[in-house]
């Protein structure tokens, strides 16, 4: 059981790191000075392989196609928060 908890803690840690990458990506996209920075390119390189399939799936929904903002980022962020909460609950209650 301890091995499973170690895996769960590792996943929680990795999800937290990825969440930070997403926040950095969002901040860099909002601030014109940072859009072409090295930090922005690194954050995009790390997160785009995961955001792109979500974006492609969401484009099948007509509302999302007309929406002026990229909702795939928000969907991924919410999914990460839910996954982290479930893993945390698993670690503490099992």
ABEGO torsion letter per residue (X at the ends): XAAAAAAAAAAAAAAAAAAAAAAAAAAAAABAAAAABAAAAAAAAAAAAAAAAAAAAAAABAAAAABABBAAAAAAAAAAAAAAAAAAAAAAAX
